[in-house]
Amino acid sequence: PADVCKACGGHELRKVGESVTEVLEYIPGRFEVVRHVRPACSCAKCETMAQAPMPDLPIPRGMAGPSFLAHIATAKFCDHLPLYRQAEIYARAGLDVDRSLLAGWLGHIAWLLKPLAELIGGHVMTGRVIHADDTPVDVLAPGKGRTKTGRLWVYLRDERPHAGTAPPAVLYRYTPDRKGEHCRAQLAPFTGWLHADSYAGFGRLYEIAGAGHAM
């Protein structure tokens, strides 16, 4: 309000309280270019050259930093945004990135994360009790103009319900079909209690273990 009272015309106002109104706004994300400037120096006496090394990048000589690569992977696998849509979104922000380039980066991300995925898989398979299931997933069938049904196999280790201290973890494996040989090969390193449904592929594991068909 004004500095003086409008009702009596002249007396100063003093603060006795306040009203606060919160309004939710959206601030669009933006891209930044980080420049690494490394002066090249020469010794004045022997002319030996010296230059600080370039910081390590996820993709050698690549233009994408780790935060951008993480965003691409999260948008695709968590938000289910295909790469062509991501390319359109980035174009609206002023960044022209071809979908094929995004695909190449995504492949490199998978290569970088494979050791971590294998460590998670090893942790799951060393559990004494795991839960297993599979679910269909539509995948592209190149040249056929349609999709085909692949399979995601899910293996869960979670010991919290029975006072276990090991961190919970889930391992996902993809196969192009639902042949029982896949789950049996994936579970080959596991020894313990397996909770699964009555799918015949899992059933063979119970036969081999000599535990009957109790599921």
C-alpha positions in Angstrom: 0.0 0.0 0.0 0.9 3.7 0.0 3.2 5.1 2.7 0.3 7.1 4.3 -3.2 6.3 5.3 -5.8 7.2 2.6 -8.7 7.1 5.2 -7.5 9.9 7.4 -5.1 11.5 4.9 -1.6 11.7 6.2 -0.7 9.4 9.0 2.1 6.9 8.3 1.3 3.3 8.1 2.9 0.7 10.4 3.1 -3.1 9.5 0.9 -5.3 11.7 1.0 -8.5 9.6 1.1 -9.8 6.0 -0.7 -12.0 3.6 1.3 -14.5 1.5 0.0 -16.0 -1.7 2.0 -18.7 -3.5 1.6 -19.1 -7.3 3.1 -22.1 -9.1 5.0 -21.1 -12.2 7.1 -23.2 -14.7 10.6 -22.2 -15.7 11.6 -24.1 -18.8 14.9 -26.0 -18.8 17.7 -24.6 -20.8 21.0 -25.8 -22.3 24.4 -24.4 -21.4 27.7 -24.6 -23.2 30.6 -25.2 -20.9 33.9 -24.1 -22.4 37.2 -25.8 -21.2 40.0 -23.3 -22.0 43.5 -24.9 -21.7 46.3 -22.5 -22.5 49.2 -24.1 -24.3 52.5 -22.9 -22.9 56.1 -23.1 -24.0 59.2 -22.9 -21.9 61.2 -19.8 -22.7 64.5 -21.7 -22.3 64.0 -25.2 -23.8 60.7 -24.6 -25.7 59.1 -27.6 -24.0 55.3 -27.5 -24.5 53.0 -27.8 -21.5 49.2 -28.0 -21.4 46.7 -29.1 -18.7 44.9 -32.3 -19.7 41.3 -32.2 -20.9 38.8 -33.3 -18.2 37.4 -36.8 -18.8 34.1 -36.9 -20.7 31.6 -39.7 -20.8 32.0 -39.9 -24.6 35.6 -39.0 -25.7 35.7 -36.0 -27.9 31.9 -35.8 -27.6 29.8 -32.6 -27.2 27.4 -34.1 -24.6 28.1 -33.7 -20.9 27.0 -36.2 -18.3 24.0 -34.2 -17.2 22.6 -34.1 -20.8 23.2 -37.8 -21.3 21.5 -38.6 -18.1 18.5 -36.5 -19.2 18.3 -38.3 -22.5 18.2 -41.7 -20.9 15.7 -40.6 -18.2 13.4 -39.1 -20.8 13.5 -42.3 -22.9 13.3 -45.0 -20.3 11.4 -43.3 -17.4 9.2 -40.8 -19.3 8.9 -43.0 -22.4 9.8 -40.2 -24.8 11.2 -41.7 -28.0 14.3 -40.0 -29.5 12.5 -38.4 -32.3 10.2 -36.6 -29.9 13.2 -35.6 -27.8 14.8 -34.1 -30.9 11.7 -32.0 -31.5 11.7 -30.8 -27.9 15.3 -29.8 -28.1 14.8 -28.0 -31.4 12.1 -25.8 -29.8 14.8 -24.9 -27.2 17.2 -23.9 -30.0 19.3 -27.0 -30.1 19.4 -29.0 -33.3 20.4 -32.6 -32.5 19.7 -35.3 -35.0 17.9 -38.4 -33.8 20.7 -40.6 -35.1 23.2 -38.7 -33.0 20.9 -39.2 -29.9 20.8 -42.9 -30.7 24.5 -43.1 -30.8 24.8 -41.4 -27.5 22.3 -43.7 -26.0 24.3 -46.7 -27.1 27.3 -45.3 -25.5 25.4 -44.7 -22.3 24.3 -48.4 -22.3 28.0 -49.4 -22.8 29.1 -47.2 -19.9 26.4 -48.5 -17.5 26.8 -52.2 -18.4 29.4 -52.9 -15.7 27.1 -51.3 -13.1 24.1 -53.4 -14.4 26.2 -56.5 -14.1 27.2 -55.6 -10.5 23.5 -55.2 -9.7 22.8 -58.5 -11.3 25.5 -60.2 -9.3 24.0 -58.7 -6.1 20.5 -60.0 -7.0 21.7 -63.5 -7.8 23.7 -63.8 -4.6 20.5 -63.4 -2.5 19.0 -66.4 -0.7 15.5 -65.5 -1.8 14.5 -63.8 -5.1 11.2 -63.2 -6.9 11.0 -63.8 -10.7 8.5 -62.9 -13.3 8.3 -61.9 -17.0 6.2 -59.4 -18.9 5.7 -58.8 -22.7 7.1 -55.7 -24.3 6.4 -54.4 -27.9 9.6 -53.9 -29.9 10.1 -52.8 -33.5 10.4 -55.5 -36.2 12.6 -53.7 -38.9 11.3 -54.3 -42.4 8.0 -55.7 -41.4 6.1 -52.5 -40.7 4.9 -53.6 -37.4 6.0 -54.6 -33.9 6.8 -57.9 -32.4 6.5 -59.1 -28.8 9.7 -59.4 -26.8 10.1 -60.3 -23.2 11.5 -58.6 -20.1 12.5 -60.9 -17.3 12.4 -59.4 -13.8 14.4 -60.6 -10.8 13.8 -59.0 -7.5 15.9 -59.3 -4.3 14.2 -57.6 -1.3 15.0 -59.0 2.1 13.4 -56.2 4.1 10.2 -58.0 4.9 12.2 -60.6 6.9 14.6 -58.3 8.6 17.4 -58.6 6.0 20.1 -55.9 5.8 21.1 -56.3 2.1 20.0 -53.4 -0.2 17.0 -54.3 -2.4 17.6 -54.4 -6.1 15.9 -55.5 -9.3 17.6 -57.0 -12.4 16.0 -56.7 -15.8 16.9 -59.0 -18.8 15.5 -58.7 -22.3 15.0 -61.6 -24.7 13.3 -61.6 -28.1 10.9 -64.5 -27.1 9.6 -66.4 -24.0 11.6 -69.6 -24.4 12.2 -71.2 -21.0 15.9 -71.6 -21.8 16.3 -67.9 -21.3 15.2 -67.7 -17.7 17.0 -70.9 -16.9 20.3 -69.5 -18.3 19.8 -66.2 -16.4 19.1 -68.0 -13.1 22.1 -70.4 -13.5 24.2 -68.6 -10.9 21.4 -68.5 -8.4 21.1 -70.9 -5.5 18.3 -70.4 -3.0 14.5 -69.9 -2.7 12.9 -68.9 -6.0 9.4 -67.4 -6.0 7.8 -67.6 -9.4 4.5 -68.4 -11.1 3.5 -71.7 -12.8 5.2 -70.8 -16.2 6.8 -74.0 -17.5 10.1 -72.3 -18.1 10.5 -71.7 -14.3 9.0 -75.2 -13.6 12.1 -76.9 -15.1 14.2 -75.1 -12.5 12.2 -76.7 -9.7 12.6 -80.1 -11.3 16.3 -79.7 -11.6 16.6 -78.6 -8.0 14.5 -81.6 -6.8 12.0 -79.4 -5.1 8.9 -80.5 -6.9 6.5 -78.1 -8.4 5.5 -76.0 -5.4 5.2 -72.4 -6.4 
